[in-house]
Amino acid sequence: MKSFPYSRQWITKKDIKAVTKSLTSKLITQGQLVKQFEAEICQLTGAAYAVAVSSGTAALHLAVLALELDSFTGITSPLSFVASANCILYSGGKVKFSDVDPVYHNIDPLGFGKTLTSDTRLLIPVDYAGHPCDWDKIRTIAKRQNLFIIRDACHSLGSLYQGKQAGSGDWADMTVFSFHPLKAITTGEGGMIVTNHAQLAEKCQILRAHGIIKDPDRLSHQPDPWYYEMQSLGYNYRITEFQSALGISQIKKLPMFIQQRRKIAEVYHQELGGIKWIDLPREAVHCRSAYHLYPVEINYKQFGLTRKDLMLALRKNNIFTQVHYIPIHYQPYYRNRFGFNLGDFPNAETFYQRTLSLPIYPKMKKKDAKFVSQCIKKILQIK
Ligand SMILES: *Cc1c(COP(=O)(O)O)cnc(C)c1O
């Protein structure tokens, strides 16, 4: 029986060939393919610089570090993967959350006002489910308050805002992508920072390889042939050549991948639209979502069952749904350490109570999405 996960990568024979070929070259880490992958992401997004790293989390960490902030507060969305907030803690900052809007579930620019304090230096808005944030408003507020913006675009590679790709650099100081298998394209594990600022890109480059510098022009004295210097505290966040080979091969398919995801979303719109007590993802006029997720909101009570009942009944049909996300401030670590409470961010929490992410991935067929929709309708007894 066919099974339907909420997401799944699509690796082709061509991808495998590209990876295999890269494995026979002399360098299998930090060679030409890393540079080529970075160049292709620049070309796609329109950003001037790109730095490929070992994960989206590493990309977020380095992006925050590159800003060289001292005792600062960073604000992100409570409705995200934990990495969006953790990167602030890694870098010695204080985390605050600002609630999402009830329609697109992205951080609400109107809510920042009461969250801002004098030490707030950084915003990390997340394009939830692949739908761009209200970037014009976010940029305006950030400029006025002198805040840096790191765009967590781990869901939104291939999305458009006012016709521009995520990562274009018009709205954020840096944009971060993930190439985890469930994201728009994959390198196994992998991530990327893109920016229009040469200095920030250079800092990320140095920090991804231990903070070590070999360029003779940048060393403190004329070097001996073996000489290098560690000038800052970096990490090993390098990506490999063979991961980059996969990335280069995958990025060619990104337009098709996004188109396929949008086709599946369209089927769900048709099959589940207009049903009372079910709300579907919406798309703002100036936005094109990448549909990383398809989170529906259901008022389970009205159908006489719980979310767990629905999830388990779907599982019997080999349909595997998921919930994105348990709000970050609900996590024991955040609650115990920082005293966050239930009720702190009502929009994120209400959404969390109702949401369910339906299967959506490029290889999914229209008839698969119809099958999923019909199963949902059957279980909820909708005629
Ligand atoms: C996946 C994801 C990350 C982390 O990316 P990894 O490559 O898994 O480290 C960060 N933020 C968001 C919103 C994500 O979905």
The ligand as a Tripos MOL2 file, in Angstrom:
@<TRIPOS>MOLECULE
LIG
   15    15     1     0     0
SMALL
NO_CHARGES

@<TRIPOS>ATOM
      1 C1         14.7800   23.2100    9.3020 C.3       1 LIG1
      2 C2         14.7590   24.4950    9.9810 C.ar      1 LIG1
      3 C3         15.8870   25.0430   10.6090 C.ar      1 LIG1
      4 C4         17.1540   24.2600   10.8200 C.3       1 LIG1
      5 O1         17.7110   23.7090    9.6980 O.3       1 LIG1
      6 P1         18.6420   22.4030    9.8130 P.3       1 LIG1
      7 O2         19.2600   22.3210    8.4420 O.co2     1 LIG1
      8 O3         17.7520   21.2460   10.1090 O.co2     1 LIG1
      9 O4         19.6520   22.6490   10.8610 O.co2     1 LIG1
     10 C5         15.8050   26.3210   11.1280 C.ar      1 LIG1
     11 N1         14.6680   27.0440   11.0550 N.ar      1 LIG1
     12 C6         13.5480   26.5440   10.4760 C.ar      1 LIG1
     13 C7         12.3390   27.4020   10.4110 C.3       1 LIG1
     14 C8         13.5530   25.2540    9.9480 C.ar      1 LIG1
     15 O5         12.4340   24.7650    9.4180 O.3       1 LIG1
@<TRIPOS>BOND
     1     1     2 1
     2     2     3 ar
     3     2    14 ar
     4     3     4 1
     5     3    10 ar
     6     4     5 1
     7     5     6 1
     8     6     7 2
     9     6     8 1
    10     6     9 1
    11    10    11 ar
    12    11    12 ar
    13    12    13 1
    14    12    14 ar
    15    14    15 1
@<TRIPOS>SUBSTRUCTURE
     1 LIG1         1 GROUP 0 **** ****
